[in-house]
């Protein structure tokens, strides 16, 4: 009898097809925020400044196929990179699945609704600053990208969020 569980619960990151890999992205845009690394101690700080290619409303790359050409330091996530990266937000589906954790209720694969990531306060929508308008990154250091919003962690949504699909 075949396993009825969804692909993200039955496959390792290495086993995902390219389409499954892309579907695992929740569309939050947090990984597209600029980060600062202290050269002395290696400490990482997130900023609220988004990559110039990030659409701040949709929280998606405006030139995904050519992003590495247009932004040479854009990181190409691989299973190995996911496991080694300390800069992925704690809400990141790749990071969660690499650690054997379930996807949260707001993930579009779970909810069936791509807007649930925004309603749950996970995405950068309404919080990120456009790179072209930001000026010095140091002025935009933010702690929220490194945290889970209240009520966003777990398998079931808070009563005021609701699910769009059972």
ZINORSUL-V111185 format. One record per pair of residues at least 24 apart in sequence whose C-alpha atoms are under 6 Angstrom apart, sorted by the first residue. I is the first residue (numbers start at 1). GAP is how many residues later the second one is. If there is no record, write none. Layout:
# ZINORSUL-V111185
I | GAP
I | GAP
This chain:
# ZINORSUL-V111185
13 | 66
26 | 81
27 | 32
28 | 31
28 | 95
29 | 30
29 | 94
29 | 95
46 | 95
46 | 96
47 | 93
47 | 94
47 | 95
48 | 80
48 | 81
48 | 92
48 | 94
49 | 79
49 | 80
49 | 81
49 | 82
50 | 78
50 | 79
50 | 80
50 | 81
51 | 80
52 | 79
56 | 69
57 | 68
89 | 57
104 | 50
104 | 51
105 | 50
105 | 51
105 | 52
111 | 54
120 | 32
